[in-house]
């Protein structure tokens, strides 16, 4: 398979540039993004509420499938809005369910599957091997060591998966793409991409952890729905950040005419898109 050509006007990619571009896109497309988010968010909130009412009744897998579809539906249309595809804006409530959503669903499932296939054997092997390699350690010390090994492996796995994740916005644009192209575009930028997406996620995770503890203590439906809403908004910011990473690393496929990161040729190709 031939190696893709490097974008001719690829600007410097850094954390500050990524976060500033994300903030600019959130401000610029706030109305359209909220409209695109509305129905999937309502669907997820309804499913979360239903899940709290039907826990243990065997409806987990349909519930999980519906959640996954709603996330793919929002993510695909969010990528389209940020990357200059006006299609979702012209549709009812900003939604557009077509094969691009199914491609996003398929690629995201593949990335999750890769993560599971890679992580489960490693964690099982580490759990079995550490007691034999370090018999002098106490159970608490082994637990700490196992947590350290697991955390290190998860960071490396996250690096690998995020290097492949640009296939998602590319698929939302209808490109005939493949993970190797994403790996090529992110060459030399993998850790910046990890930090750029991980820091907001960690901050949101701390908020969600606090809300989750409150939900467990209060057993309040309102708190549970608040947790789901915060998680949905956090996912929206993550999707926009991923779109901006594509804009910065492949500006020919997502720059708008008045975009400061686009060169003259980039602006013309954005108009054609």
GUMARVO-777018 format. One record per residue (C-alpha): z, y, x; residue in three letters. Coordinates in steps of 0.02 Angstrom, whole numbers, padded with zeros to 5 digits, always signed. Last residue first. Example, Ala and Ser with C-alpha at 12.3 -4.5 7.8 and 13.67 -1.06 7.14 Angstrom:
residues 2
+00357-00053+00684Ser
+00390-00225+00615Ala
END
This chain:
residues 273
+00012+01016-00783Unk
-00139+01125-00740Unk
-00026+01277-00731Unk
+00091+01185-00613Unk
-00060+01139-00505Unk
-00106+01322-00492Unk
+00070+01372-00443Unk
+00079+01238-00310Unk
-00082+01298-00229Unk
-00013+01473-00212Unk
+00154+01411-00142Unk
+00299+01359-00248Unk
+00482+01379-00204Unk
+00491+01554-00281Unk
+00435+01488-00452Unk
+00331+01612-00549Unk
+00190+01489-00580Unk
+00307+01341-00612Unk
+00339+01204-00487Unk
+00350+01024-00547Unk
+00227+00908-00464Unk
+00157+01011-00319Unk
+00338+01053-00275Unk
+00375+00875-00214Unk
+00539+00887-00119Unk
+00604+01045-00202Unk
+00544+01006-00378Unk
+00598+00824-00362Unk
+00773+00878-00309Unk
+00771+00999-00455Unk
+00738+00856-00576Unk
+00883+00759-00500Unk
+00996+00910-00523Unk
+00937+00926-00704Unk
+00980+00743-00734Unk
+01152+00765-00656Unk
+01187+00920-00761Unk
+01142+00821-00918Unk
+01252+00676-00864Unk
+01397+00797-00849Unk
+01360+00863-01023Unk
+01362+00686-01093Unk
+01523+00642-01001Unk
+01606+00799-01068Unk
+01551+00753-01245Unk
+01610+00573-01230Unk
+01781+00630-01167Unk
+01791+00756-01309Unk
+01748+00617-01433Unk
+01894+00514-01368Unk
+02008+00667-01377Unk
+01959+00699-01559Unk
+01983+00515-01603Unk
+02164+00528-01544Unk
+02256+00380-01468Unk
+02375+00509-01392Unk
+02423+00419-01232Unk
+02257+00330-01205Unk
+02160+00488-01247Unk
+02266+00592-01127Unk
+02233+00467-00989Unk
+02048+00476-01030Unk
+02051+00666-01028Unk
+02126+00664-00854Unk
+02002+00534-00794Unk
+01859+00632-00872Unk
+01909+00789-00778Unk
+01922+00692-00616Unk
+01754+00612-00651Unk
+01676+00783-00679Unk
+01731+00838-00506Unk
+01668+00673-00433Unk
+01501+00693-00521Unk
+01481+00874-00462Unk
+01515+00815-00283Unk
+01406+00659-00296Unk
+01238+00735-00342Unk
+01220+00856-00197Unk
+01320+00743-00083Unk
+01202+00596-00110Unk
+01047+00705-00102Unk
+01105+00784+00060Unk
+01140+00609+00125Unk
+00963+00551+00087Unk
+00870+00704+00150Unk
+00787+00638+00309Unk
+00663+00534+00209Unk
+00684+00583+00027Unk
+00496+00595-00004Unk
+00462+00425+00076Unk
+00596+00334-00023Unk
+00533+00414-00183Unk
+00356+00356-00142Unk
+00420+00180-00106Unk
+00503+00175-00277Unk
+00333+00177-00367Unk
+00231+00308-00459Unk
+00086+00314-00580Unk
+00141+00484-00638Unk
+00179+00518-00821Unk
+00289+00669-00783Unk
+00441+00570-00842Unk
+00392+00433-00718Unk
+00405+00558-00575Unk
+00573+00617-00640Unk
+00636+00436-00632Unk
+00550+00381-00470Unk
+00656+00512-00383Unk
+00796+00383-00392Unk
+00742+00277-00243Unk
+00837+00373-00109Unk
+00975+00387-00239Unk
+00987+00197-00244Unk
+01003+00177-00055Unk
+01132+00315-00034Unk
+01232+00247-00181Unk
+01230+00076-00098Unk
+01296+00152+00063Unk
+01434+00242-00034Unk
+01473+00082-00129Unk
+01487-00017+00034Unk
+01610+00107+00106Unk
+01714+00105-00053Unk
+01718-00085-00057Unk
+01769-00098+00125Unk
+01907+00031+00100Unk
+01967-00052-00061Unk
+01971-00220+00028Unk
+02073-00145+00169Unk
+02196-00068+00046Unk
+02213-00234-00046Unk
+02235-00326+00118Unk
+02373-00205+00166Unk
+02461-00234+00000Unk
+02447-00423+00020Unk
+02522-00413+00195Unk
+02407-00428+00345Unk
+02431-00566+00474Unk
+02294-00674+00401Unk
+02159-00545+00444Unk
+01994-00638+00456Unk
+02043-00775+00332Unk
+02117-00654+00205Unk
+01964-00539+00225Unk
+01833-00674+00195Unk
+01858-00718+00012Unk
+01873-00541-00056Unk
+01735-00481+00061Unk
+01619-00620+00002Unk
+01653-00576-00181Unk
+01623-00391-00146Unk
+01461-00426-00054Unk
+01399-00549-00186Unk
+01432-00424-00328Unk
+01365-00268-00241Unk
+01183-00308-00203Unk
+01135-00391-00367Unk
+01232-00261-00464Unk
+01152-00112-00376Unk
+00978-00187-00389Unk
+01007-00215-00575Unk
+01062-00034-00597Unk
+00904+00026-00509Unk
+00795-00092-00613Unk
+00876-00033-00775Unk
+00842+00147-00725Unk
+00660+00103-00690Unk
+00639+00014-00858Unk
+00722+00150-00962Unk
+00622+00285-00874Unk
+00463+00184-00906Unk
+00515+00164-01089Unk
+00542+00351-01103Unk
+00371+00380-01027Unk
+00297+00258-01154Unk
+00340+00372-01299Unk
+00487+00453-01387Unk
+00472+00643-01383Unk
+00624+00743-01432Unk
+00642+00932-01430Unk
+00725+00939-01600Unk
+00555+00902-01679Unk
+00420+00917-01546Unk
+00346+01071-01467Unk
+00481+01087-01335Unk
+00459+00904-01285Unk
+00275+00933-01238Unk
+00295+01088-01131Unk
+00293+00992-00965Unk
+00359+01117-00837Unk
+00470+01012-00725Unk
+00633+01067-00806Unk
+00573+01028-00982Unk
+00492+00863-00936Unk
+00643+00805-00837Unk
+00751+00843-00989Unk
+00631+00744-01099Unk
+00647+00590-00989Unk
+00835+00607-00968Unk
+00867+00631-01154Unk
+00772+00477-01209Unk
+00838+00374-01064Unk
+01017+00420-01111Unk
+00983+00380-01295Unk
+00908+00213-01246Unk
+01058+00168-01138Unk
+01181+00213-01276Unk
+01082+00109-01402Unk
+01082-00040-01284Unk
+01270-00023-01254Unk
+01305-00020-01442Unk
+01191-00169-01470Unk
+01287-00259-01331Unk
+01463-00214-01388Unk
+01451-00261-01573Unk
+01556-00418-01562Unk
+01702-00361-01669Unk
+01821-00325-01524Unk
+01819-00138-01545Unk
+01743-00089-01712Unk
+01826+00080-01743Unk
+01825+00142-01563Unk
+01645+00083-01547Unk
+01596+00179-01703Unk
+01666+00339-01629Unk
+01575+00305-01466Unk
+01416+00267-01563Unk
+01428+00428-01661Unk
+01459+00529-01504Unk
+01311+00444-01421Unk
+01195+00479-01567Unk
+01254+00660-01577Unk
+01221+00679-01391Unk
+01050+00598-01406Unk
+01009+00716-01551Unk
+01066+00877-01467Unk
+01015+00854-01285Unk
+00834+00908-01307Unk
+00893+01059-01405Unk
+01024+01098-01275Unk
+00893+01082-01138Unk
+00773+01197-01231Unk
+00906+01332-01250Unk
+00972+01318-01072Unk
+00799+01320-00990Unk
+00821+01469-00874Unk
+01008+01457-00850Unk
+01007+01271-00815Unk
+00852+01291-00706Unk
+00933+01427-00602Unk
+01096+01331-00583Unk
+00999+01177-00525Unk
+00895+01281-00404Unk
+01054+01356-00331Unk
+01131+01183-00315Unk
+00978+01110-00227Unk
+00952+01260-00112Unk
+01137+01257-00064Unk
+01132+01071-00030Unk
+00975+01078+00075Unk
+00788+01047+00064Unk
+00674+01160+00163Unk
+00512+01192+00067Unk
+00371+01065+00046Unk
+00208+01163+00042Unk
+00083+01029+00094Unk
+00176+00885+00007Unk
+00174+00735+00125Unk
+00037+00608+00094Unk
+00083+00444+00014Unk
+00086+00288+00125Unk
-00051+00166+00079Unk
+00000+00000+00000Unk
END
